[in-house]
Amino acid sequence: MLGDCQFTVNGLSLAARQWGRVGATPVLAIHGWLDNAASFYPLAEHLRDLHLVAVDCAGHGLSGRRSADAGYNIWQDVGELFAVMDQLGWQRCHLLGHSRGAAIASLMAGTFPDRIERLLLIDGMVPAAFDPRSAHKQLAKAITEHQRYRHSQPSMFASYEAAVAARANGFLAVELGAAALLAERGVSECEQGFYWHNDQRLKAASELKLSSDNLAGFLGAITAPTLLIEAQQGVLAGRERERQLFNDLKHLRSEVLPGGHHLHLEQQAPQVAAVLQQFIAESPL
């Protein structure tokens, strides 16, 4: 294991954890919304032959927060993560993304397709398609929510264990052990107690979102062989519009595995890792 590392992109500090060895097959791992790089700790135990780098995206985990005048639009992460690749000296790499991280990875693969070797997605595809006729409502919602969350305080808990339990039982619930892993990079202590220190502004709506045509453009540009691991009890049910766009990818393989949305962080991690290893090891198309 190589341990923790840090990158600075446009003045923003991005924390990361890396495993394996420098010079091995490079994989950049991107976590989901309000998670952090610890999301990939269980997988890393089974992917030792790679150079795996998992980044805390801006506002998450141990990474810095954006300035007061900035938001957390998904395309900002795209540019920042390419900058991380540059600092690692990676001209090309594999992308591994979960949930929101899968959406970021898909946009990255369509933005600079020549830099992505393979695209590995866990219970996530692309952002939900947006009706551009609702853009005025979306902007109004974003302005209102940014004002609210800019001054809001996180929930406080009497103990570290209570903070972990709250995450385990919260939105997109996870096993208690999985929540404890996320807490390693996600929970801080102050005079009032313990709290999850993600930037509250991550909960605010984006000013604008991508339409079906926008998404089709990104997906149509992807050349990397793509693996979609879908959880049987995951969150992709009902995403038929995005699924249809995704099914048009030139080189797509889908696998359905037992488990919930965070299957890679829970007891199914060895099974997920085995599928990933097999796909990465295959000969180029």
C-alpha positions in Angstrom: 0.0 0.0 0.0 1.3 3.4 -0.9 -0.9 5.4 1.5 -2.3 8.9 1.5 -1.3 11.6 -1.0 -2.5 15.1 -2.0 -2.9 17.1 -5.1 -3.4 20.8 -5.7 -5.6 21.9 -8.6 -6.2 25.6 -9.2 -5.5 26.3 -5.5 -7.9 23.5 -4.3 -6.4 20.7 -2.2 -7.6 17.2 -3.2 -6.8 14.4 -0.9 -6.4 10.8 -2.1 -5.4 7.3 -1.0 -3.3 5.1 -3.3 -2.6 1.3 -3.3 -0.5 -1.1 -5.3 2.7 0.0 -7.0 3.8 2.9 -9.3 4.1 1.6 -12.8 1.3 -1.0 -12.5 -1.9 -0.6 -14.4 -3.3 2.8 -13.5 -6.8 3.1 -12.2 -8.5 6.4 -11.0 -11.4 5.7 -8.6 -14.2 8.2 -8.1 -16.7 7.9 -5.3 -20.3 8.8 -5.0 -22.2 11.8 -3.6 -21.4 12.5 0.1 -19.1 9.4 0.2 -15.3 9.6 0.0 -12.2 7.7 -1.1 -12.8 5.2 1.7 -15.6 3.9 -0.5 -12.9 1.9 -2.3 -11.0 0.5 0.7 -12.6 -3.0 0.5 -12.0 -3.3 -3.3 -8.4 -2.2 -2.9 -7.7 -5.3 -0.8 -8.5 -7.4 -3.8 -6.9 -5.2 -6.5 -3.3 -5.3 -5.3 -1.8 -5.7 -8.8 -3.0 -2.3 -9.9 -1.9 1.3 -9.1 -5.2 2.4 -7.7 -5.7 6.0 -6.7 -9.0 7.0 -5.1 -9.6 10.8 -4.8 -11.8 12.6 -2.3 -13.7 14.9 -4.7 -13.9 18.6 -3.9 -16.0 19.2 -0.7 -15.8 15.5 0.3 -13.7 13.6 2.8 -10.3 15.3 3.4 -10.3 17.5 0.3 -10.8 21.2 0.4 -14.0 23.1 -0.2 -14.7 25.4 -3.2 -14.7 29.1 -2.6 -17.9 30.9 -1.4 -18.9 32.0 -4.9 -18.5 28.5 -6.4 -20.8 25.5 -6.7 -20.4 21.8 -7.1 -21.4 21.1 -10.7 -20.4 17.7 -11.9 -18.3 19.0 -14.9 -16.0 20.9 -12.5 -14.9 17.5 -11.1 -14.1 16.4 -14.7 -11.4 19.0 -15.2 -10.0 18.6 -11.7 -9.6 14.8 -12.1 -7.9 15.2 -15.4 -5.5 17.5 -13.6 -4.9 14.8 -11.0 -4.1 12.4 -13.9 -1.6 14.9 -15.2 0.1 15.2 -11.8 0.3 11.4 -11.6 2.0 11.4 -15.0 -0.8 9.3 -16.4 -1.5 10.0 -20.1 -4.1 7.2 -20.1 -5.8 5.3 -17.3 -8.8 3.2 -16.4 -11.6 5.0 -14.7 -13.6 3.4 -11.9 -16.7 5.2 -10.7 -19.5 4.6 -8.3 -22.9 6.4 -8.5 -22.1 10.1 -8.9 -18.5 9.0 -9.6 -19.8 6.8 -12.4 -21.5 9.9 -13.9 -18.2 11.9 -13.6 -16.2 9.0 -15.2 -18.7 8.8 -18.1 -18.3 12.5 -18.8 -14.5 12.2 -18.6 -14.5 9.3 -21.0 -16.5 11.3 -23.5 -14.5 14.5 -23.1 -11.0 13.1 -23.7 -11.7 9.6 -25.0 -8.1 9.1 -26.0 -7.0 9.3 -22.4 -9.3 6.6 -21.0 -8.3 2.9 -21.3 -11.4 1.3 -19.9 -14.5 2.6 -18.1 -15.6 0.7 -15.0 -19.0 1.8 -13.5 -20.6 0.6 -10.3 -24.4 1.1 -10.0 -24.3 4.4 -11.9 -24.3 5.7 -15.4 -24.7 9.3 -16.4 -26.5 12.2 -14.7 -30.3 12.0 -15.0 -31.4 13.6 -18.3 -32.8 17.1 -17.9 -35.6 18.8 -19.8 -34.0 22.1 -20.9 -37.5 23.7 -20.9 -37.2 23.6 -17.1 -33.9 25.5 -17.0 -35.5 28.6 -15.4 -36.9 26.5 -12.5 -33.6 24.7 -12.0 -31.7 28.0 -11.8 -34.2 29.4 -9.3 -33.9 26.3 -7.2 -30.1 26.4 -7.3 -29.9 30.0 -6.2 -32.4 29.4 -3.3 -30.6 26.2 -2.1 -27.1 27.7 -2.3 -28.2 30.6 -0.1 -29.7 28.1 2.4 -26.8 25.7 2.5 -24.1 28.3 2.5 -25.0 29.1 6.1 -26.4 25.8 7.3 -24.6 23.7 9.9 -24.2 19.9 9.8 -26.0 17.6 12.2 -24.2 17.1 15.5 -23.9 13.8 17.3 -23.0 13.0 20.9 -20.4 10.4 19.9 -18.4 9.1 17.0 -20.4 5.9 17.1 -23.7 7.9 16.8 -22.4 9.7 13.7 -21.5 6.4 12.1 -24.9 4.9 13.0 -26.6 7.9 11.5 -24.8 7.3 8.2 -25.6 3.6 8.2 -29.3 4.4 8.6 -29.5 7.5 6.5 -30.2 8.2 2.8 -29.0 5.2 0.8 -28.3 3.2 3.9 -25.2 1.1 4.2 -23.9 -1.6 6.5 -22.5 -0.4 9.8 -19.0 -1.5 8.9 -19.2 0.4 5.6 -20.4 3.5 7.4 -17.4 3.2 9.8 -15.0 3.1 6.9 -16.5 6.3 5.4 -16.3 7.9 8.8 -12.5 7.5 8.8 -12.3 10.3 6.2 -15.7 11.9 6.8 -16.2 12.6 10.5 -14.7 15.4 12.6 -15.0 16.5 16.2 -15.7 20.0 17.6 -16.9 21.4 20.9 -20.5 20.6 20.1 -19.8 17.0 19.2 -19.1 14.9 16.1 -20.3 15.7 12.6 -19.9 14.6 8.9 -17.7 17.4 7.5 -18.8 17.3 3.8 -19.5 20.8 2.5 -23.2 21.4 3.1 -23.4 23.1 -0.3 -23.0 19.7 -2.0 -26.7 19.3 -1.1 -27.7 22.3 -3.2 -29.1 21.8 -6.7 -26.9 22.5 -9.8 -27.5 25.7 -11.7 -27.9 23.8 -14.9 -28.1 20.1 -15.9 -27.4 18.1 -19.0 -30.2 17.3 -21.5 -30.6 14.0 -23.3 -28.9 15.5 -26.4 -26.0 16.6 -24.2 -25.6 13.1 -22.7 -25.9 11.5 -26.1 -23.0 13.6 -27.3 -20.8 12.6 -24.4 -21.7 8.9 -24.7 -21.3 8.9 -28.5 -17.7 10.1 -28.1 -16.7 7.3 -25.7 -14.4 4.8 -27.3 -13.3 2.9 -24.1 -14.6 -0.6 -23.5 -17.2 -0.1 -20.7 -18.3 -2.3 -17.8 -21.5 -1.6 -15.9 -21.9 -3.5 -12.7 -25.5 -3.1 -11.6 -26.7 -3.9 -8.1 -29.9 -6.1 -7.9 -31.2 -3.8 -5.1 -29.5 -0.7 -6.5 -30.7 2.7 -7.8 -30.8 2.2 -11.6 -34.4 0.9 -11.8 -36.5 3.5 -13.6 -33.6 5.2 -15.3 -34.9 4.0 -18.7 -34.1 7.2 -20.6 -30.5 7.1 -19.5 -30.3 3.4 -19.9 -31.3 3.6 -23.5 -28.6 6.2 -24.2 -26.1 4.0 -22.4 -27.1 0.9 -24.3 -25.9 2.6 -27.5 -22.3 2.5 -26.3 -20.1 0.7 -28.8 -18.4 -1.7 -26.3 -20.7 -2.2 -23.3 -20.8 -5.1 -21.0 -23.3 -5.3 -18.2 -23.2 -7.5 -15.1 -25.9 -7.7 -12.4 -24.6 -8.7 -9.0 -26.5 -9.2 -5.7 -26.5 -6.4 -3.2 -27.5 -2.8 -2.8 -26.2 0.5 -4.1 -23.0 0.3 -2.1 -22.3 -3.4 -2.9 -18.6 -2.6 -3.5 -18.2 -1.3 0.0 -20.1 -4.2 1.7 -19.8 -8.0 1.7 -20.0 -8.3 -2.1 -16.7 -6.5 -2.5 -14.7 -9.6 -3.4 -17.2 -10.5 -6.1 -17.2 -7.0 -7.5 -13.4 -7.0 -7.5 -13.2 -10.3 -9.4 -15.5 -8.9 -12.2 -13.4 -5.7 -12.4 -10.1 -7.7 -12.5 -11.3 -9.9 -15.3 -12.5 -7.0 -17.4 -9.3 -5.0 -16.9 -7.1 -8.0 -17.8 -8.8 -8.6 -21.1 -6.9 -7.9 -24.3 -7.7 -4.5 -25.9 -10.4 -4.5 -28.6 
